[in-house]
């Protein structure tokens, strides 16, 4: 693996750790992380419960806003795919029927500081 890919991997993992901690501090219960759908059709960064609502959270971590806000990278197509993955996760884990929400958690790590924003109900 080249150095850039290694750096991006570490940054992404750190962002997901920070995002999970943020969601838990916000009162959610994280129930799964980095769930990969069978057959390689996609991955969910974080699955959480917000009361009765099942939340599928996509985490985007950046070191600058040079290419826009991280939430802009969560396209309508990605949100549709996450909704399908969330339903598959719920079926696979025999979850009782409940509302499903797609959230974006954006982590900006810059200048030794961390900024987290949480976009609820993106889909």
Secondary structure, 3 states (H helix, E strand, C coil): CCHHHHHHHHHHHHHHHHHHHHHHHCCCEEEEEEEECCCCCCEEEEEEEECCEEEEEEEEEECCCCCCCHHHHCCHHHHHHHHHHHHHHHHHCCCCCCCEEEEEEEEEEECCEEEEEEECCCC
